[in-house]
């Protein structure tokens, strides 16, 4: 018998999506309690009148307690005003397992051979439209859960209801996704995320028709046909291809390392060569500068009308004059004469006294010594004795030259007279920029016009 005021609240478990409260045809002032993550739908006379969210409500019905007893007598004890309440669980049901009921046949895109595969995984499910769920799926059942845990006839199982939909969508879209994205079947685990997204988009509309949604859909396993000969051949070909790629990659790395080492060696060699060239150029420049200084000095002397021989003679004459000033006359009559004879002998032996002095000393019985033959230093143009091996002015090694030979100032080698050295190719003459006269290498002034070089 109905009480004056009843309390209606959810008494199902979390695995139940929809639960019908057993109290029906309740009276006005009945209290409805709806918890968080729940919704309640109030039915009256077969119509869904109101949808209640979380909170406490007082239900107003046409079932007046005392009058209702009199009305029930005319309907064999049943109230003509039928009312009931359904509770809908809005929580997300996690880790609901799914799987294909048979293998999926498709043509493998990489090697173009037929294969059969299966798939399984998990999904999360949630009620999105309570009215649609009640109208389309529940009907006159007392509730609905993912699985019928309360026994046959109490709840409707979503496993049985949606397994055909999931299996059909997976079979239809799994093979298409593999082919369209050219996924290698042996590397399919790398593409599970993409397969999950594709299958979720294809399966969700079927659930939405019944007021359900799929927040997450996961493909966790793709079952491969390990015993299929075609699949074994594909695995073998894949192994060979992988080994080939690894060998090519290794060869590329080795070649790159060799190239780096070769470039390092080339760079080191080039640096050494440039350093050697720099030192050689520096040494040649110093030697050339020294030669040019000597040649320029000799040219200046020649332009002024004297040479190194004249300088030596002047020094000898100066010494002679000083010797005359230091002579002493002794009583034996041989003092002055003896000093002059000694001086004459010394100077005649040096080959630096004027011919008249030699003639003068002939009267004293002194024989003139033969004058030593001289040659010109090719570096500084100093007259030196023919027997000398080095120049006393510049230290240059004296080479005995033929009539048509000179010493190249660039490489210090004997070469025929001409405009270029036959050993190093350097020019043997230069030209004045002002008058065009040919000049010795190293000259600082033109011998014709005096222009500074």
Secondary structure, 3 states (H helix, E strand, C coil): CCCCCCEEECCCCCCEEEEECCCCCCCCCEEEEECCCEEEEEEECCEEEEEECCEEEEECCCCCHHHHHHHHHHCCCCCCCCEEEEEEECCCEEEEEEECCCCEEEECCCCCCEEEEEEEEEEEEEECCHHHHHHHHHCCCCEEECCCCCCCCCCEEHHHHHHHHHHHHHHHHHHHHHHHCCCCHHHHHHHHHHHHHHHHHHHHHHHHCCCEEEEEEEEEEEECCCCCHHHHHHHHHHHHHHHHHHHHHHHHHHHHHHHHHHHHHHHHHHHHHHHHHHHHHHHHHHHHHHHHHHHHHHHHHHHCCCCHHHHHHHHHHHHHHHHHHCCCCCCCCCHHHHHHHHHHHHHHHHCCCCHHHHHHHHCCCCCCCCCCCEEECCCCCCEEECCCCECCCCCCECCCCCCCEEECCCCCCEEECCCECCCCCCECEEECCCCCCEEECCCCECCCCCCEC
